[in-house]
Amino acid sequence: MRTNGSGENPRSDHPEIEERLAELGLLDDPEFVADALRAFLSDGEETIARLQTAVLETHSPPTCEQAGHRLKGASLNIGAERLGTLARQLEELGRAGDLSRAPSILADLETEFASVRAAVRRLIERANAA
């Protein structure tokens, strides 16, 4: 796989995100898209940090449920389906009060977020160039 200087794949591995933004009619407003995507990244990073703490340190099902729910909604809003699915799984584990499978799902979620983050950053760059 070819990468750019930051080690990220230069092509979009998440065309569904751009499709979702187009479906919402947001691609006509590049400034709004860039701001919304920056907010998604910032909030997503904070929410993943909360999930990491809940799953790996405090073992807090309620926090896992709440953070999973938050990330699920944000991810699905921008069309990041797999990320939303993984977040939903963490939400459900938290609701059930059983975090035994959460560390492996969290690892998958972190990998998927890194991929989504790279795609979103490319969309932000394109929006800023428009």
Backbone as a ProteinNet text record, in pm:
[ID]
protein_1_A
[PRIMARY]
MRTNGSGENPRSDHPEIEERLAELGLLDDPEFVADALRAFLSDGEETIARLQTAVLETHSPPTCEQAGHRLKGASLNIGAERLGTLARQLEELGRAGDLSRAPSILADLETEFASVRAAVRRLIERANAA
[TERTIARY]
83.9	0	88.7	62.9	138.4	91.4	185.3	148.8	211.1	157.2	219.4	323.5	380.1	488.1	450.6	321.7	280.7	247.9	268.1	237.4	91.8	14.4	-126.4	-146.1	-243.6	-279.4	-335.1	-279.8	-323.4	-461.2	-513.9	-646.9	-748.3	-872.9	-974.8	-1016.8	-1000.8	-1049.9	-1190.9	-1246.5	-1379.6	-1465.5	-1494.2	-1578.2	-1717.4	-1759	-1891.7	-1903.6	-1792.9	-1799	-1833	-1761.8	-1791.9	-1933	-1974.8	-2111.3	-2214.3	-2190.6	-2284.2	-2289.5	-2174.7	-2172.9	-2246.4	-2230.5	-2302.2	-2452	-2488.2	-2629.1	-2694.6	-2618.9	-2669.6	-2663	-2604.4	-2592.8	-2486.8	-2389.2	-2289.7	-2167.5	-2147.5	-2025.6	-2025	-2141	-2148.6	-2095.8	-2069.1	-2020.6	-1889.8	-1778.5	-1651.1	-1608.3	-1635.7	-1595.9	-1671.2	-1801.7	-1882.1	-1835.2	-1808.7	-1762.1	-1631.5	-1537.3	-1408.2	-1427.2	-1510.6	-1535	-1602.2	-1702.2	-1774	-1682	-1598.5	-1508	-1398.9	-1351.3	-1253.9	-1317.1	-1443	-1513.5	-1530.4	-1561.4	-1572.8	-1441.7	-1330.9	-1200.8	-1168.8	-1187.6	-1157	-1242.7	-1372.7	-1463.6	-1436.3	-1407	-1378.6	-1256.7	-1153	-1031.7	-1058.4	-1135.3	-1170.7	-1257	-1350	-1440.1	-1364.8	-1271.6	-1190.7	-1104.3	-1053.9	-977.3	-1065.3	-1191.4	-1285.2	-1311.2	-1323.4	-1343.6	-1222	-1103.9	-982	-977.4	-1007.8	-1008.8	-1115	-1234.8	-1345.1	-1318	-1258.1	-1235.7	-1108.5	-1000.1	-869.5	-825.4	-884.1	-837	-943.3	-1055.8	-1157.1	-1260.4	-1266.1	-1363.8	-1504.7	-1543.8	-1670.5	-1771.1	-1861.9	-1962.9	-2047	-2092.1	-2172.3	-2096.2	-1969.2	-1889.1	-1868.7	-1846.4	-1830.5	-1959	-2072.1	-2200.3	-2219.6	-2195.7	-2217.2	-2121.4	-1993.8	-1895	-1917.8	-1952.6	-1982.9	-2101.2	-2203.7	-2322.1	-2285.8	-2206.1	-2166.2	-2088.1	-1989.4	-1908.3	-1989.3	-2080.7	-2167.4	-2246.1	-2309.4	-2390	-2308.7	-2195.3	-2110.5	-2058.7	-2020.3	-1966	-2071.1	-2189.8	-2296.1	-2341.2	-2335.1	-2372.1	-2283.3	-2155.8	-2066.7	-2050.5	-2117.1	-2110.7	-2001.5	-1937.1	-1832.2	-1899.1	-1954.5	-2039.1	-1967	-1848.2	-1777.4	-1739.8	-1695.8	-1663.7	-1788.6	-1900.5	-2026.6	-2068	-2045.5	-2079.1	-1994.6	-1865.3	-1776.7	-1813.4	-1845.4	-1886.7	-2017.3	-2108.8	-2235	-2209	-2112.8	-2079.8	-2029.5	-1947.2	-1899.6	-2014.6	-2102.3	-2219.6	-2301.9	-2324.5	-2406	-2337.8	-2206.2	-2134.1	-2145.5	-2131.9	-2146.7	-2285.9	-2387.3	-2525.8	-2547.6	-2484.7	-2498.2	-2414.3	-2322	-2237.8	-2125.7	-2094.4	-1990.4	-1887.8	-1771.8	-1667.1	-1560.3	-1588.8	-1486.5	-1438.1	-1524.9	-1485	-1445.1	-1461.8	-1439.3	-1296.2	-1191.7	-1056.5	-1028.9	-1075.7	-1049.9	-1131.8	-1253.9	-1336.1	-1276.5	-1229.1	-1164.9	-1042.5	-963.1	-845.5	-887.8	-993	-1044.3	-1096.1	-1164.3	-1218.4	-1105.7	-999	-885.2	-823.1	-810.5	-756	-848.1	-977.3	-1073.8	-1076.6	-1067.8	-1067.1	-945	-831	-710.4	-732	-798	-826.8	-926.6	-1031.2	-1131.4	-1066.4	-982.1	-914.3	-832.8	-761.5	-682.2	-772.8	-883.8	-977.5	-1039.5	-1075.6	-1137.1	-1037.3	-913.7	-811.5	-795	-800.6	-791.8	-912	-1030.6	-1149.7	-1137.8	-1081.9	-1060	-963.1	-854.5	-758.2	-824.2	-906.3	-977.3	-1073.1	-1144.1	-1238.2	-1165	-1050.1	-971.6	-916.3	-890.8	-835.3	-944.1	-1069	-1180.3	-1206.9
-117	0	123.8	213.9	338.7	433.9	506.6	604.9	738.6	842.1	973.4	990.1	1106.8	1129.7	1104.1	1110.3	1086.9	941.1	854.6	713.8	680.7	778.9	757	724.9	644.3	611.2	736.6	779.3	905.2	899.4	782.8	776.3	753.9	782.1	767.5	622	569.2	435.7	442.6	561.3	580.6	668.8	621	701.8	724.7	638.8	654	785.3	838.4	964.7	1078.2	1083.9	1187.8	1170.9	1045.9	1020.1	1071.5	1049.4	1096	1248.8	1313.4	1459.9	1514.2	1447.7	1489.1	1468.2	1354.5	1323.5	1430.7	1483.2	1588	1727.1	1735.4	1862.5	1954.4	1897	1978.9	2011.8	1941.5	1963.8	2098.1	2162.9	2295.1	2406	2372.7	2470.7	2419.5	2436.4	2380.1	2426.7	2551	2602.5	2529.6	2511	2439.6	2294.8	2230.1	2091.1	2080.2	2168.4	2163.8	2182.7	2278.3	2302.5	2182	2125.7	2010.8	1889.6	1867.2	1752.5	1771	1894.4	1920.9	1893.5	1933.8	1908.2	1758	1684	1538.7	1478	1520.6	1465.5	1498.1	1622.1	1663.5	1587.3	1585	1515.9	1365.7	1310.7	1167.6	1128.3	1208.5	1178.8	1184	1282.8	1292.7	1174.2	1136.2	1025.6	893.1	873.5	751.4	747.6	860.1	864.9	822.6	866.8	825.2	674.9	622.2	477.9	400.1	447.4	380.3	375.5	486.8	491.1	397.2	402.3	319.5	170.9	134	-8	-60.6	15.5	-36.5	1.2	105.9	152.4	142	209.2	215.2	103.8	36.5	-71.5	-22.4	86.5	153.2	128.6	32.8	10	133.2	214	331.3	429.8	452.3	543.3	483.9	353.6	286.5	300.2	281.4	295	437	536.4	676.2	719	686.3	725.6	649.6	522.3	444.9	504.5	543.4	604.2	735.1	815.7	945.7	926.5	834.9	812.5	746.2	658.8	594.2	699.5	789.4	891.6	981.9	1027.1	1115.9	1044.7	918.9	842.1	818.4	778.4	752.8	880.9	992.3	1120.5	1155.5	1119.9	1152.1	1035.7	922.3	810	708.8	717	621.1	499	413.4	302.7	203.2	158.1	58	114.7	238.6	302.8	310	346.1	351.4	215.6	111.1	-24.8	-67.4	-39.3	-74.6	3.9	131.3	212.9	158.8	116.1	58.1	-68.3	-149.4	-270.2	-235.9	-132.9	-90.4	-33.9	40.4	93.2	-22	-124.9	-238.4	-316.9	-333.3	-401.8	-323.2	-191.6	-107.9	-119.4	-117.9	-129.5	-263.7	-368.6	-502	-518.3	-424.6	-432	-533.6	-577.9	-680	-627.7	-588.7	-532.7	-635.7	-762.7	-865.5	-866.6	-836.9	-833.3	-693.5	-596	-456.5	-424.6	-480.8	-444.5	-478.8	-592	-626.8	-539.4	-507.2	-417.9	-278.2	-233.7	-102.1	-95.4	-202	-203.7	-190.3	-261.3	-249.1	-108.2	-50.5	84.6	185.9	171.1	263.6	256.7	136.6	119.6	183.3	160	217.6	369	422.6	567.8	628.3	562.5	613.4	620.1	520.7	519.3	629.5	642.7	748.1	885.3	900.3	1029.4	1069.7	975.1	1005.4	1050.3	981.2	1018.4	1155.1	1180.5	1308.6	1422.5	1399	1503.8	1538.4	1438.6	1466.6	1547.6	1516.3	1594.4	1737.7	1756	1891.6	1968.7	1903.1	1967.7	2010.6	1921.9	1957	2072.7	2071.4	2179.7	2311.9	2307.7	2429.6	2483.2	2394.7	2436.6	2491.7	2464.3	2506.9	2655.3
0	0	0	-90.7	-98.6	9.3	68.3	169.9	136.3	198.8	183.3	292.2	307.8	402.2	547.2	580.9	719.5	745.5	645.4	662.1	635	593.7	565.9	418.9	390.6	254.1	187.1	72.8	13.4	-52.3	-81.6	-139.9	-29.4	-58.1	45.1	58.6	178.3	208.1	264.5	269.9	326.5	236.1	115.7	26.5	83.9	177.2	237.1	314.6	363.7	437.4	341.5	230	131.9	76.1	56	6.7	106.7	235.4	338.7	341.2	331.9	330.9	209.2	95.4	-25.9	-8.4	50.5	75.1	161.9	255.9	344.6	281.5	159.9	91	149.4	218	286.5	202.6	93.6	15.1	-56.3	-61.4	-124	-32.8	92.1	188.7	249.9	177.6	223.6	362.3	395.7	527.5	638.7	618.3	716.9	729.9	616.2	617.2	695.2	667	736.6	886.8	926.5	1069.5	1135	1068.6	1123.9	1137	1037.3	1042.1	1146.9	1163.3	1270.3	1407	1423.2	1549.4	1571.5	1464.7	1475.8	1524.5	1466.2	1505.6	1651.2	1690.3	1826.4	1927.4	1902.3	1992.9	1992.1	1874.4	1864.7	1945.3	1938.1	2014.7	2165.2	2209	2350.4	2393.6	2309	2342.3	2346.8	2256.5	2259.2	2384.8	2426.5	2551.5	2669.4	2669.1	2774.2	2767.6	2646	2631	2680.7	2646.8	2692.5	2845.1	2908.5	3054.2	3110.5	3053.9	3103.4	3087.7	2975.7	2946.2	3011.3	3003.4	3042.7	3183.6	3239.8	3370.5	3479.2	3460.3	3567	3556.9	3443.4	3421.1	3454.9	3388.8	3416.9	3304.2	3321.8	3218.4	3184.1	3283	3245.5	3156	3185.3	3102.8	2964.4	2958.1	2829	2747	2811.6	2742	2689.2	2773.6	2734.6	2623.6	2639.2	2538.2	2408.1	2418.5	2298.3	2223.3	2298.2	2236.5	2165.4	2230.4	2172.9	2042.4	2045.4	1926.4	1815.6	1852.9	1753.8	1675.7	1747.3	1681.8	1591.1	1640.4	1560.7	1436.2	1452.8	1340.4	1233	1275.4	1178.3	1109.8	1181.5	1120.7	1002.5	1008.9	896.5	799.3	827.3	734.5	762.9	878.2	914.5	978.1	893.3	937.6	1027.8	987.4	1068.4	1205.1	1208.2	1335.4	1423.3	1363.3	1436.6	1490.1	1411.3	1455.1	1574.6	1567.8	1679.6	1805.7	1788.5	1903	1962.2	1875.8	1923	2005.4	1961.5	2037	2176.7	2187.4	2319.6	2403	2339.4	2408.7	2467.2	2386.4	2431	2543.1	2533.5	2641.6	2771.8	2761.4	2879.8	2938.3	2852.7	2899.1	2969.7	2916.7	2976.6	3102.8	3126.2	3244.7	3234.9	3113.8	3094	2994.4	3044.6	2959	2922.4	2939.9	2915.3	2770.1	2675.5	2533.8	2488.6	2573	2535.4	2491.6	2555.3	2510.9	2364.2	2316.9	2175.9	2081.6	2120.2	2036.9	2037.3	2152	2161.2	2070.2	2066.5	1978.3	1832.3	1793.1	1655.9	1629.5	1728.7	1715.3	1698.4	1774.2	1763.7	1624.1	1570.5	1434.9	1332.3	1347.6	1252.8	1264.2	1384.9	1400.6	1331.8	1341.8	1274.9	1124.1	1068.5	925.3	888	967.8	944.2	959.8	1061.4	1083.4	960.7	900.7	781.2	666.3	646.9	539.6	566.4	691.3	727.6	710.4	746.9	728.5	581.3	494.7	350.8	303.1	355.8	320.1	370.2	488.5	541.9	452.5	411.8	323.5	192.7	136.7	12.6	33.7	145.8	175.3	194.5	259.2	280.2	149.3	54	-75.1	-167.8	-135.4	-223.9	-214.3
[MASK]
++++++++++++++++++++++++++++++++++++++++++++++++++++++++++++++++++++++++++++++++++++++++++++++++++++++++++++++++++++++++++++++++++

